[in-house]
Amino acid sequence: MTDTTATLSRRTLLVGSAALAGNWSIPAFSDTTKIHATLNASVTRPPLSSLLYGGFIEHIGNLINHSLWSEVLDDRKFYYGVIEAPEAKPDDPRAAMRFIQKWVAMGSMSAIQMDTENPYVGIHSPVISINSSQQMGIAQYGLAIKSSVPYQGRLVVWADAGVKVNVKLIWGDAPEQTLTQKISTNKKWRTRTFQFNPKVDTESARLEIVGTGKGRFGVGAISLMPADNIKGFRADTLALMKEMQCPILRMPGGNFVSAYDWKHTIGDPDRRPPIYDPVWRAVQPNDVGVDELLQFCELIDSEPFWCVNTGFGEPRSGAELLEYVNGAADTSWGKVRASNGRKNPYGVKYWAIGNEMYGHWQMGHMPRDQYTVKHNLFADAMRAVDPSIYIVAPGGFVDEMTTGQGIFVEGQPEVKVGSERDWAYGMFRDSWGKFDALGTHAYPPQNKRFDLKTGKLFDVQMSLNEWARQPANRVRTMVDAWEEYKKHFPKLNEGAIKVFFDEWAYSFQDSLKNSLAIALAFHEFFRHTDFIDMAGFTMATGWLDFNRTSSTISARGRIFQLYQQHFGNIPIAVDGNSPTPKPQYPVGGDQPKVNAGSATYPLDVSAALTSDGQALVVAVVNATEQVQSLELNISDFIFAAKGRSWKFTGLGPDAKNAVGKSPEVLTVESEFDATNKVLQIAAVSVEFYRFERM
């Protein structure tokens, strides 16, 4: 391969090119046998759906609130009331995901009472008693603010005539490190606005609401947002999510929806009650509700895919939600939406009726043969409101049910097709016609395999290549299951019913090697475009690395962009001289009949024509730590002598892209000599080669 030009594929990656060139050395070429790949451009599969590059996001603790939403303050409606001293953020990542800052007493705790008789929102609101010129009130610590924008706030407050109320933003001990705003008050609840322009970057600011004088004052709700927010969303993460060109976004869960009441999330944000989510054991302020999430999709040009609560929810609630979202402004719930500021319907097409309802961890879980009845009631009620919706039902295929998503039975760890624990079989049998696709989820664990005899995971030593192929193999196990279902339900062969991998992920850590695993999963999706129609990556925020004020596109985000922007969409046949290794473990559970990948092992090759047929793009994943030689043989496609290539690689398998640092994972674009049939594929890389039709 001859490179004549070299430019970075994204202007934002320029800063990292020096680090990549200076710190990462390419290993010597391997001495292994040359790998041959045979590509036949006349043998095609159904076009791949753009929805395969979709995302999934869920209200898990503070995930959405601390990444996409711009609110600086936690617990702004006082679910936890007021405590005596700030709490330390836990080190454990799971606990940290649930952690929020709480309000702390300024002065004596005895001066603060929680009013349960006249709360502004929720079950109580703090009332502070003052009897001197000494400031008394409440404060929240550990706030992150940035210097580039002013901050806008609002305070819902009442006060006796003898009390003066101030709001203060403080980030140090010096007088110039405190900003103060006086708040006008009276005896009734009033919403007052204020603004600060701190011109400082810190993660340790605090906000105080204090009073002086004699009497009492109450606080109902408070908000503080950077002035550059867009409909409440952070300007930086919103821009990056738009850059990601997410074609479809599933929300707001996930497990979260099984105890979710959407009616708590509409209307005046300050009047929405904060609730304790029993699924993720965290408090939700309900600020990012139905309207906010649907408007977020509009802001980033993404198709919304809404998941309905079929756990504690019932069919009427699903129909009412659909009417709120899609109904005309003169319908019962359309009127409510219009009164909340949105006259025109959102026109949401995709609806997931339930999430993982085959799982005992779902609130409202019930046996399969009861749940299919419930699903049918939901489908009928919702289609009576809008017959045009596309319904996705929880699948629960046998591979998923066996490897941890089902209900374990001692001595019978493997769920067989057609058995009582085969959730998908029950959906096919009892709910046919009540859905357009079945959803499936895949979260293979790292460095573990499933024991079909014991039903437990066991540790294994894996090479980088084996490790990276785990998600692709889980796609293959679902493909095996699909082939079995087609034997029982021949109508599946007609192709009308699709599969949505609407939750999938691996490792949950940003790294180059995880990005390679994503690429390998893509290739397996592309091999089954006849029925795999959508995929939702968990979490969509994983495309970013972020803190409370800054963000950047992660390595995982960059691999998504590479495929979205440069891969073709009409897959063609790929063969080779090096099949994937035969299964090492008993077939079933997490072991497919044939290991995932093309017959170009240890490389994986996928190829597709562009929609106009004028270019052929070949994607090669090398999840080994050696350079590999690949000979391409392309038939039925006459191409020009020069083509374009993209090399996605980095400083090593654990390289990542992090906020405040030069990117360690880059995509480099080049020109290559297309007449040279032998390519040298860099170690730990994904490489694209675009051949232009003559």
C-alpha positions in Angstrom: 0.0 0.0 0.0 1.4 3.4 -1.0 0.3 6.4 1.0 0.7 9.7 -0.9 -1.3 12.0 1.4 -2.2 11.9 5.0 -4.8 14.0 6.8 -6.8 13.5 9.9 -10.5 12.6 9.3 -11.7 15.1 11.9 -10.3 18.6 12.5 -10.8 18.0 16.2 -8.3 15.2 16.1 -5.4 17.3 14.9 -4.1 17.9 18.4 -3.5 14.2 18.9 -1.6 13.4 15.8 1.8 14.3 17.2 1.2 12.0 20.2 0.3 9.2 17.9 3.3 9.6 15.7 5.7 10.1 18.5 4.7 7.5 21.0 3.3 4.5 19.1 5.6 2.2 17.1 4.2 -0.2 14.6 5.3 -3.8 15.2 7.2 -5.7 12.5 5.2 -7.5 9.8 4.1 -11.0 10.9 5.6 -14.1 9.4 2.3 -15.9 9.3 0.7 -17.3 6.1 -0.8 -14.6 3.9 -4.6 -14.3 4.4 -6.7 -14.2 1.2 -10.1 -12.5 1.0 -12.4 -13.0 -2.0 -15.1 -10.4 -2.5 -17.9 -10.9 -5.0 -19.7 -7.6 -5.7 -22.5 -9.3 -7.6 -23.6 -11.3 -4.5 -25.3 -8.9 -2.2 -27.5 -9.0 1.0 -30.3 -6.7 1.9 -29.2 -3.1 2.5 -28.1 -2.5 6.1 -30.4 -0.2 8.1 -29.0 3.1 9.2 -30.7 2.3 12.5 -27.9 -0.2 13.3 -25.8 2.8 14.5 -28.5 3.8 17.0 -28.1 4.4 20.7 -29.9 3.7 24.0 -30.0 5.9 27.1 -31.6 5.4 30.4 -32.3 7.3 33.6 -29.7 5.3 35.6 -29.2 7.4 38.7 -27.6 10.7 37.6 -26.4 9.5 34.2 -28.6 11.8 32.0 -28.8 14.6 34.6 -25.0 14.9 34.9 -24.1 14.4 31.2 -26.7 15.9 28.8 -28.6 18.1 31.2 -27.1 21.5 32.2 -28.5 21.8 35.8 -25.7 22.5 38.2 -27.6 21.7 41.4 -28.7 18.3 42.7 -31.8 17.6 44.7 -33.1 21.0 43.7 -36.6 20.1 45.0 -35.4 18.8 48.4 -36.2 15.1 48.3 -33.6 14.6 51.0 -34.5 17.7 52.9 -31.5 19.3 54.6 -28.5 17.6 56.4 -25.9 18.8 58.8 -22.7 18.3 56.7 -21.7 17.5 53.1 -21.3 13.9 52.2 -18.2 12.5 50.4 -18.8 11.1 46.9 -18.2 7.3 47.0 -15.3 5.7 45.1 -17.4 2.8 43.9 -18.6 3.6 40.3 -22.1 2.1 40.9 -22.6 4.1 44.1 -21.2 7.2 42.4 -23.8 6.9 39.7 -26.5 7.2 42.3 -24.8 9.9 44.3 -26.1 13.5 44.4 -25.1 16.5 46.5 -27.6 17.3 49.3 -28.5 20.5 50.9 -26.6 21.4 54.1 -27.6 23.6 57.0 -26.0 27.0 57.3 -26.2 27.6 61.0 -28.2 25.5 63.5 -30.1 22.5 62.2 -32.8 23.3 64.8 -33.6 26.4 62.8 -34.7 24.3 59.9 -38.0 22.4 59.6 -39.4 20.5 56.7 -42.9 21.8 56.0 -45.2 18.9 55.1 -48.5 20.9 55.3 -47.7 23.4 52.6 -44.9 22.0 50.5 -44.3 23.6 47.2 -43.6 20.3 45.5 -43.2 16.7 46.7 -43.8 15.8 50.3 -41.9 18.7 52.1 -40.1 22.0 51.7 -37.5 23.5 54.0 -38.5 26.5 56.2 -35.8 28.4 58.0 -36.4 30.4 61.2 -34.2 33.5 61.8 -34.0 35.6 65.0 -30.9 37.8 64.5 -28.7 39.5 62.0 -26.6 36.3 61.7 -27.2 34.6 58.3 -29.1 31.3 58.4 -30.1 29.1 55.6 -29.0 26.2 53.4 -26.1 25.5 51.0 -25.0 23.0 48.4 -21.3 22.1 48.0 -19.2 20.5 45.3 -20.6 22.5 42.4 -18.9 22.6 39.0 -18.9 25.9 37.1 -17.0 27.2 34.1 -15.6 30.6 33.3 -16.9 31.0 29.7 -20.5 31.8 30.4 -22.7 33.5 33.0 -25.2 31.4 35.1 -28.9 31.9 35.2 -30.9 30.9 38.3 -34.4 30.8 39.6 -35.6 30.5 43.2 -39.1 29.6 44.4 -39.4 31.3 47.8 -41.6 33.0 50.4 -40.5 35.0 53.4 -42.0 37.0 56.3 -41.8 40.8 56.0 -38.9 41.0 58.5 -36.6 38.6 56.5 -34.2 39.5 53.8 -33.1 36.7 51.5 -29.9 36.5 49.5 -28.4 33.9 47.1 -24.6 33.6 47.0 -22.2 31.7 44.8 -18.9 31.1 46.5 -15.7 29.5 45.3 -13.1 30.6 47.8 -12.4 32.6 51.0 -11.5 36.0 49.4 -14.2 38.6 49.1 -13.9 38.7 45.3 -14.7 34.9 45.3 -18.3 35.5 46.4 -21.1 36.8 44.3 -24.4 37.8 46.0 -27.9 38.5 44.6 -30.7 40.0 46.7 -34.1 38.2 46.2 -37.4 40.1 46.6 -40.0 38.1 48.5 -43.5 38.2 50.0 -45.6 35.8 52.0 -46.7 33.7 49.0 -44.7 31.4 46.9 -43.0 33.4 44.1 -40.4 32.4 41.4 -37.6 34.9 41.3 -34.7 34.9 38.8 -31.0 35.8 39.4 -27.7 35.7 37.5 -24.1 35.2 38.3 -21.0 35.6 36.1 -18.2 34.0 38.2 -15.6 33.9 35.4 -13.9 30.9 37.1 -13.4 27.2 36.5 -13.9 25.1 39.5 -15.5 21.9 40.7 -15.7 23.0 44.4 -18.1 26.0 44.3 -21.1 26.2 46.7 -24.5 28.0 46.5 -26.0 29.5 49.6 -29.6 30.6 50.2 -29.5 32.6 53.3 -31.7 35.0 55.3 -31.2 37.7 57.9 -33.6 39.6 60.1 -36.4 38.1 62.1 -39.0 35.7 61.0 -39.1 32.7 58.6 -38.6 32.0 54.9 -39.3 28.9 52.8 -37.7 27.5 49.7 -39.7 25.4 47.2 -37.3 24.8 44.4 -34.1 26.3 43.0 -32.2 26.0 39.7 -28.9 27.1 38.4 -27.9 26.6 34.7 -25.2 28.0 32.4 -26.7 30.6 30.1 -25.6 28.8 27.0 -27.9 25.9 27.7 -30.2 24.9 24.8 -33.7 24.1 26.1 -32.0 23.0 29.4 -29.4 20.8 27.7 -25.6 21.3 27.9 -24.4 23.1 24.8 -21.2 21.0 24.6 -22.6 17.5 24.9 -25.6 18.5 22.8 -23.2 19.6 20.0 -21.2 16.4 20.2 -24.3 14.2 20.2 -25.5 16.0 17.1 -22.1 15.4 15.5 -22.6 11.7 16.3 -25.5 11.7 13.9 -27.4 9.1 16.0 -30.1 7.8 13.7 -32.4 6.5 16.5 -32.3 6.8 20.3 -34.1 4.5 22.6 -35.2 6.0 26.0 -35.9 6.6 28.9 -35.1 2.9 29.7 -34.3 0.2 30.2 -35.1 -1.2 33.5 -36.0 2.2 34.7 -39.3 2.3 32.9 -40.9 -0.6 34.8 -41.6 1.7 37.8 -41.8 4.9 35.8 -44.8 7.3 35.9 -44.5 9.5 32.8 -47.2 11.9 34.2 -44.7 13.0 36.9 -42.4 14.3 34.1 -44.5 16.8 32.3 -45.5 20.4 33.0 -43.7 23.0 35.1 -40.4 21.4 36.0 -40.5 23.0 39.4 -43.8 21.4 40.1 -42.7 17.9 39.1 -42.3 15.8 42.2 -38.9 14.2 42.7 -39.2 10.4 43.1 -37.2 7.6 44.4 -36.5 5.1 41.5 -36.7 1.6 43.1 -35.1 0.0 40.1 -31.7 1.8 40.3 -32.2 3.0 43.9 -31.7 6.6 43.1 -33.6 9.9 43.2 -34.9 11.3 40.0 -35.9 15.0 39.9 -38.0 14.4 36.8 -36.6 17.5 35.1 -35.6 15.6 31.9 -39.1 14.2 31.1 -41.1 13.3 28.1 -41.0 16.7 26.4 -37.3 17.3 27.2 -36.2 13.9 25.8 -38.3 14.2 22.7 -37.0 17.7 22.1 -33.5 16.5 22.6 -34.0 14.0 19.8 -35.2 16.9 17.6 -32.1 19.0 18.5 -29.7 16.2 17.5 -31.8 15.1 14.5 -32.4 11.6 15.9 -35.5 9.4 15.6 -37.0 8.9 19.1 -37.7 5.3 20.2 -39.8 5.5 23.3 -40.1 2.6 25.8 -43.4 2.2 27.6 -43.9 0.9 31.2 -45.5 -2.5 31.1 -44.3 -3.4 34.6 -46.2 -1.4 37.1 -47.9 0.4 34.1 -51.2 -0.6 32.5 -52.6 -0.3 29.0 -54.5 2.9 29.6 -51.3 4.7 30.7 -49.6 3.6 27.5 -52.4 4.8 25.3 -52.6 8.1 27.2 -48.8 8.6 26.8 -49.1 7.9 23.1 -51.9 10.5 22.8 -49.8 13.0 24.7 -47.0 12.5 22.3 -48.7 12.0 19.0 -52.3 13.2 19.5 -53.7 16.3 17.9 -54.0 19.4 20.1 -57.7 18.9 20.4 -57.5 15.4 21.9 -57.6 14.9 25.7 -53.9 14.5 26.3 -52.9 16.5 23.2 -54.5 19.4 25.0 -52.3 18.8 28.0 -49.3 18.7 25.8 -50.3 22.0 24.1 -50.9 23.6 27.4 -47.3 22.6 28.3 -46.0 24.6 25.4 -46.0 22.1 22.5 -49.0 22.4 20.1 -47.7 20.2 17.3 -47.5 16.4 17.9 -44.1 14.8 18.1 -45.0 12.1 15.6 -43.0 9.3 17.3 -43.0 6.2 15.2 -41.1 3.6 17.2 -42.5 2.3 20.5 -41.0 -0.4 22.7 -43.9 -1.9 24.7 -42.0 -3.1 27.8 -38.4 -3.7 28.6 -36.9 -7.1 29.5 -40.2 -8.2 31.0 -38.9 -11.7 30.9 -36.6 -10.8 33.8 -37.4 -11.2 37.5 -35.7 -7.9 38.2 -38.4 -6.0 36.4 -41.0 -4.3 38.5 -44.3 -6.0 37.7 -42.7 -9.1 36.3 -45.1 -12.0 35.6 -45.1 -15.4 33.8 -44.7 -15.4 30.1 -48.2 -16.6 29.3 -49.8 -13.9 31.4 -47.5 -11.2 30.0 -48.4 -11.9 26.4 -52.0 -11.1 27.3 -50.8 -7.8 28.9 -48.7 -7.0 25.8 -51.7 -7.6 23.5 -53.8 -5.2 25.6 -51.1 -2.6 25.4 -50.7 -3.0 21.6 -54.5 -2.8 21.0 -55.0 0.2 23.3 -52.0 2.1 21.7 -52.9 1.3 18.1 -56.4 2.5 18.8 -54.8 5.9 19.4 -52.3 5.7 16.5 -52.4 2.8 14.1 -49.2 3.8 12.4 -46.8 3.1 15.2 -44.1 0.5 14.9 -44.1 -1.8 18.0 -41.1 -3.6 19.4 -41.9 -6.3 22.0 -39.4 -7.7 24.6 -37.9 -10.8 22.9 -36.2 -13.0 25.4 -34.6 -15.4 22.8 -33.2 -18.7 24.2 -29.6 -17.5 24.1 -30.5 -14.5 26.1 -32.7 -16.4 28.5 -29.9 -19.0 29.1 -27.0 -16.7 29.7 -28.5 -14.7 32.6 -31.5 -12.9 31.4 -34.0 -15.5 32.3 -35.1 -17.3 35.5 -32.5 -19.9 36.5 -33.7 -23.4 37.2 -31.3 -25.6 39.1 -30.2 -28.5 36.9 -31.8 -26.9 33.8 -29.5 -23.9 32.9 -30.1 -24.1 29.2 -33.4 -22.7 27.9 -34.6 -24.8 25.0 -36.6 -23.5 22.0 -40.3 -24.0 22.6 -40.0 -24.5 26.4 -42.0 -22.6 29.0 -39.0 -20.4 29.7 -38.6 -19.5 26.0 -40.1 -16.0 26.1 -39.7 -15.3 22.4 -41.5 -18.5 21.5 -44.5 -17.3 23.6 -44.5 -13.9 21.9 -44.5 -15.6 18.5 -47.2 -18.0 19.5 -49.6 -15.7 21.5 -48.9 -12.2 20.3 -48.3 -12.6 16.6 -49.7 -9.5 14.8 -49.2 -7.4 17.9 -45.6 -6.3 17.2 -43.4 -5.5 14.3 -40.1 -6.5 15.8 -38.8 -8.3 18.9 -36.1 -6.7 20.9 -33.0 -8.5 22.2 -30.2 -7.4 24.6 -26.6 -8.6 24.7 -24.1 -7.7 27.5 -21.4 -10.4 27.3 -19.1 -10.3 30.3 -15.3 -9.9 29.9 -13.0 -12.9 30.3 -15.8 -15.2 31.3 -17.8 -18.0 29.6 -21.1 -19.6 30.5 -21.1 -23.2 31.7 -24.1 -25.1 30.2 -23.9 -27.7 33.0 -23.9 -25.4 36.0 -25.5 -22.3 34.6 -22.7 -20.2 36.0 -19.9 -18.1 34.6 -16.3 -19.2 34.8 -13.0 -17.3 34.3 -11.1 -17.9 31.1 -7.8 -16.5 29.7 -8.4 -14.8 26.4 -6.2 -13.4 23.7 -7.0 -9.8 22.6 -8.6 -11.3 19.4 -10.8 -13.7 21.4 -11.7 -10.9 23.9 -12.8 -8.6 21.1 -15.0 -11.2 19.4 -17.2 -11.8 22.4 -20.0 -9.3 21.3 -20.0 -10.6 17.8 -20.4 -14.2 19.1 -23.4 -13.1 21.1 -24.9 -11.8 17.9 -24.2 -15.2 16.4 -26.0 -17.0 19.2 -29.1 -15.0 18.5 -28.8 -15.8 14.8 -28.7 -19.5 15.7 -31.8 -19.0 17.8 -33.6 -17.2 14.9 -32.9 -20.1 12.6 -34.6 -22.4 15.1 -37.6 -20.1 15.5 -38.1 -20.1 11.7 -38.6 -23.9 11.9 -41.5 -23.4 14.4 -42.9 -20.3 12.8 -42.4 -20.4 9.0 -43.9 -17.0 8.5 -40.7 -15.6 9.8 -39.2 -16.5 6.5 -41.3 -13.8 4.9 -39.1 -11.2 6.5 -41.8 -8.9 7.9 -40.8 -9.5 11.5 -37.4 -7.9 12.5 -35.0 -8.1 15.4 -33.9 -5.0 17.3 -30.7 -5.3 19.3 -32.0 -2.3 21.2 -29.5 -2.7 24.0 -25.9 -4.0 23.5 -22.5 -3.2 24.9 -19.3 -4.7 26.1 -16.8 -3.7 28.8 -18.3 -0.3 29.4 -14.8 1.2 29.3 -13.6 3.5 26.6 -10.6 2.0 24.9 -9.2 1.1 21.4 -9.7 -2.6 22.1 -13.4 -2.0 23.0 -13.8 0.0 19.8 -12.5 -3.0 17.9 -15.1 -5.2 19.6 -17.8 -2.7 18.5 -16.5 -3.0 14.9 -16.6 -6.8 15.0 -20.2 -6.7 16.3 -21.1 -4.3 13.4 -19.7 -6.9 11.0 -21.9 -9.6 12.4 -25.0 -7.3 12.2 -24.1 -6.6 8.6 -24.1 -10.3 7.8 -27.7 -10.7 8.9 -29.4 -7.6 7.4 -32.3 -9.8 6.3 -33.7 -9.6 9.9 -31.5 -7.5 12.1 -32.8 -4.0 11.6 -31.7 -1.9 14.5 -29.2 -1.7 17.3 -29.0 0.6 20.3 -25.6 1.0 21.9 -25.5 1.2 25.7 -25.1 4.0 26.7 -25.3 6.6 23.9 -23.4 8.8 26.3 -20.5 6.3 26.0 -19.8 8.0 22.7 -18.5 10.8 24.8 -16.1 11.3 27.6 -17.3 14.1 29.9 -17.2 15.7 33.3 -19.7 18.3 34.6 -18.5 21.1 32.4 -16.4 19.6 29.5 -16.7 16.8 27.0 -15.1 15.2 24.0 -15.9 12.3 21.6 -14.6 9.0 23.0 -12.8 6.3 21.1 -16.1 4.3 21.0 -17.7 7.4 19.5 -15.0 7.6 16.8 -15.5 4.0 15.7 -19.2 4.7 15.3 -18.4 7.7 13.2 -16.0 5.8 11.0 -18.6 3.3 10.0 -21.5 5.7 9.7 -19.6 8.1 7.5 -17.5 5.8 5.4 -18.9 2.3 5.2 -21.2 1.2 2.4 -24.8 0.1 2.9 -25.2 -2.9 0.5 -23.2 -5.8 1.9 -21.5 -8.1 -0.5 -20.2 -11.7 -0.1 -16.8 -12.1 1.5 -15.0 -15.5 1.5 -11.5 -16.4 2.4 -8.9 -19.1 3.0 -8.8 -19.0 6.8 -12.1 -19.9 8.6 -12.7 -18.9 12.2 -11.6 -21.6 14.7 -14.1 -24.3 15.6 -16.0 -23.9 18.8 -13.9 -24.6 21.9 -16.9 -24.8 24.2 -20.2 -26.8 23.9 -22.6 -25.1 21.5 -25.4 -23.2 23.3 -25.7 -20.3 25.7 -22.9 -17.9 24.7 -21.3 -20.3 22.2 -22.7 -20.2 18.7 -22.6 -23.1 16.3 -19.9 -21.3 14.2 -17.7 -18.6 15.7 -18.4 -15.1 14.4 -16.3 -13.6 11.7 -15.3 -14.0 8.1 -13.1 -16.7 6.7 -10.1 -14.5 7.0 -9.1 -15.3 10.6 -7.5 -13.7 12.6 -8.7 -10.7 10.6 -12.4 -10.0 10.1 -13.4 -8.5 6.7 -16.8 -6.9 5.8 -17.5 -5.2 2.5 -20.4 -3.1 1.1 -21.3 -1.1 -1.9 -22.4 2.4 -1.6 -26.1 3.0 -2.2 -25.3 4.3 -5.8 -23.1 1.3 -6.5 -20.2 3.6 -7.5 -17.8 2.6 -4.7 -17.0 -0.5 -2.7 -15.8 -0.1 0.9 -13.8 -2.9 2.5 -13.5 -2.8 6.3 -10.8 -4.9 8.0 -10.6 -5.4 11.8 -7.2 -6.6 13.1 -7.7 -7.4 16.8 -4.2 -8.9 17.1 -1.1 -7.2 18.2 0.8 -8.0 15.0 0.6 -6.5 11.5 -1.2 -8.9 9.2 -0.9 -9.3 5.5 -4.2 -9.5 3.5 -4.6 -10.2 -0.2 -7.8 -8.9 -1.7 -9.4 -10.5 -4.7 -12.4 -8.5 -5.9 -14.7 -9.8 -8.7 -17.5 -8.1 -10.6 -16.3 -4.6 -9.7 -13.8 -2.8 -11.9 -12.1 -0.1 -9.9 -9.8 2.9 -10.4 -6.1 2.7 -9.6 -6.3 5.1 -6.7 -8.6 4.9 -3.7 -9.1 6.3 -0.2 -8.3 4.6 3.0 -9.0 5.3 6.7 -6.9 3.8 9.5 -8.4 3.7 13.0 -5.8 3.0 15.6 -4.0 4.4 18.6 -1.3 4.2 21.3 -2.1 0.7 22.3 -5.1 -1.6 23.1 -6.0 0.5 26.2 -5.7 3.9 24.5 -8.7 6.1 24.9 -9.9 9.7 24.3 -10.4 11.7 27.5 -11.5 15.2 28.4 -8.6 17.6 28.7 -6.1 15.3 27.1 -4.8 14.8 23.5 -6.7 12.0 21.9 -5.0 8.6 21.9 -7.2 7.0 19.3 -7.3 8.6 15.8 -8.7 8.0 12.4 -6.1 8.9 9.7 -7.3 9.3 6.1 -4.9 8.5 3.2 -4.8 7.7 -0.5 -3.8 4.2 -1.5 -2.6 2.3 -4.5 -5.6 0.1 -5.4 -3.6 -1.9 -7.9 -1.6 -3.4 -5.1 -3.6 -6.5 -4.0 -1.7 -7.1 -0.8 -2.5 -4.9 2.2 -0.5 -4.6 5.4 -3.1 -4.3 8.2 -1.8 -2.5 11.2 -1.9 -4.2 14.6 -4.9 -3.3 16.8 -6.7 -1.4 14.1 -9.7 -1.0 11.9 -8.9 -0.1 8.3 -11.2 1.0 5.5 -10.4 0.8 1.8 -12.7 2.6 -0.6 -12.5 1.4 -4.3 -14.0 3.7 -6.9 -15.9 2.2 -9.8 -14.3 2.8 -13.2 
